[in-house]
Amino acid sequence: MIQFKFHLYLQKIVFLVSFIFFGCIGDLYYDSRDGLDDSKVSRSYAVRKFYSALLVKRTLCPVSIDTTLFSAAYYTTSLKSGCNGFSTTKESQRTLRSCGSVYEYVEKKDLTVCLNEVLFFPCESIVKASGNVAPNFPVCRGLFGPADAGSVYL
């Protein structure tokens, strides 16, 4: 009888722990796997490359786009709005990961496409978007995480 109660108590604890940490059970596995994958780079490395491409773009475009360009950079790389607290995405739910873990590593080939988007994006389009509240680069936005509901694409 005591053994049965202990077993029942243990089941409750396991259920409670798995319920509390349900959204991030897969984090350790996927973060380790992605860190060893040569076709992926860390999000922080990708963000640094993205900002480097923006600096190059800044030198190629007129001064009047500074605010718009750096606003686009913020809204493109910010995870705060789309990935906070207990928020999840379809991908994070499918793999039992936290939202932030899904975007911890990015594909190198996707980063290359993103950098090309920044470098080859017409300066005129950036100037036209200067009236928007939250412009961003659409391809890069998908690379860096879920978008803010209020963001407007360039």
C-alpha positions in Angstrom: 0.0 0.0 0.0 2.8 2.4 0.9 4.6 1.5 -2.3 1.4 2.3 -4.3 1.0 5.7 -2.7 4.7 6.5 -3.4 4.3 5.5 -7.0 1.2 7.7 -7.3 3.0 10.6 -5.6 6.0 10.1 -8.0 3.6 10.2 -11.0 2.1 13.5 -9.8 5.6 15.0 -9.4 6.7 13.9 -12.9 3.4 15.2 -14.4 3.8 18.5 -12.6 7.4 19.0 -13.6 6.7 18.1 -17.3 3.7 20.4 -17.3 5.8 23.3 -15.9 8.7 22.8 -18.3 6.7 21.5 -21.2 7.7 24.2 -23.6 11.4 23.7 -23.2 12.0 20.0 -22.7 13.7 19.8 -26.1 15.9 22.8 -25.6 19.0 21.0 -24.4 18.9 18.4 -27.1 18.3 20.8 -30.0 20.7 23.5 -28.7 23.4 20.8 -28.5 22.6 19.3 -31.9 22.4 22.7 -33.6 25.7 23.9 -32.0 27.5 20.9 -33.5 25.9 21.4 -37.0 28.3 23.0 -39.5 25.5 24.2 -41.6 24.3 26.5 -38.8 25.6 29.5 -37.0 24.5 31.1 -33.7 21.9 33.8 -33.7 24.3 36.3 -32.1 26.8 35.7 -34.9 24.1 36.1 -37.5 22.9 39.4 -35.9 26.5 40.7 -35.9 26.8 39.9 -39.6 23.4 41.5 -40.3 24.5 44.7 -38.5 27.7 44.7 -40.5 25.7 44.5 -43.7 23.6 47.4 -42.5 26.7 49.5 -42.0 27.8 48.8 -45.5 24.3 49.6 -46.8 24.4 52.8 -44.8 27.5 54.0 -46.6 25.8 53.3 -50.0 22.6 55.2 -49.3 21.8 58.9 -48.5 22.0 60.2 -45.0 18.3 60.7 -44.8 17.6 57.0 -44.3 19.6 56.6 -41.0 16.6 56.5 -38.7 14.5 54.2 -41.0 17.5 51.9 -41.6 18.3 51.4 -37.9 14.6 51.2 -37.0 14.4 48.4 -39.6 17.4 46.7 -38.0 15.8 46.8 -34.5 12.5 45.4 -35.7 14.1 42.8 -37.8 16.3 41.3 -35.1 14.2 41.9 -32.0 12.7 38.7 -30.4 11.1 40.6 -27.6 7.7 41.1 -29.1 7.2 37.7 -30.8 9.0 35.5 -28.4 8.5 36.4 -24.7 7.4 34.7 -21.5 5.4 31.6 -22.3 4.8 32.4 -26.0 5.2 29.6 -28.4 5.3 29.1 -32.2 4.1 26.1 -34.2 7.7 25.0 -34.5 8.4 25.3 -30.8 5.2 23.3 -29.9 6.1 20.6 -32.4 9.6 20.1 -31.0 8.8 20.8 -27.3 11.2 23.8 -27.3 11.0 27.3 -26.0 10.4 30.0 -28.5 13.8 31.5 -28.0 15.5 28.1 -28.5 14.0 27.7 -32.0 15.8 30.8 -33.1 19.1 30.3 -31.3 20.8 28.9 -34.4 20.2 29.8 -38.0 21.1 28.2 -41.3 24.2 29.6 -43.0 22.5 29.6 -46.4 19.6 31.6 -45.0 22.0 34.1 -43.5 23.6 34.6 -46.9 20.2 35.3 -48.4 19.4 37.7 -45.6 22.7 39.6 -46.1 22.1 39.8 -49.8 18.6 41.2 -49.1 20.1 44.0 -47.0 22.9 44.8 -49.5 20.8 44.7 -52.6 17.6 46.3 -51.2 17.1 49.6 -53.2 17.9 52.7 -51.2 14.8 54.4 -52.7 12.5 51.8 -51.1 14.1 52.5 -47.7 13.5 56.2 -48.2 9.8 55.6 -49.2 9.3 53.5 -46.0 10.6 56.2 -43.7 7.0 57.1 -42.7 6.2 53.6 -41.4 6.3 52.8 -37.7 8.2 49.6 -37.8 9.9 48.7 -41.1 12.0 45.6 -41.4 13.6 43.2 -43.9 11.1 40.4 -44.6 13.6 37.6 -45.4 15.8 38.5 -42.4 12.7 38.8 -40.2 11.9 35.1 -40.8 15.5 34.2 -40.0 15.7 36.0 -36.7 12.4 35.0 -35.2 8.7 35.7 -35.0 7.6 39.2 -35.9 5.9 41.8 -33.8 2.2 42.0 -34.7 2.6 45.7 -35.5 5.6 45.5 -37.8 5.4 46.8 -41.4 7.6 45.4 -44.1 9.8 47.6 -46.3 
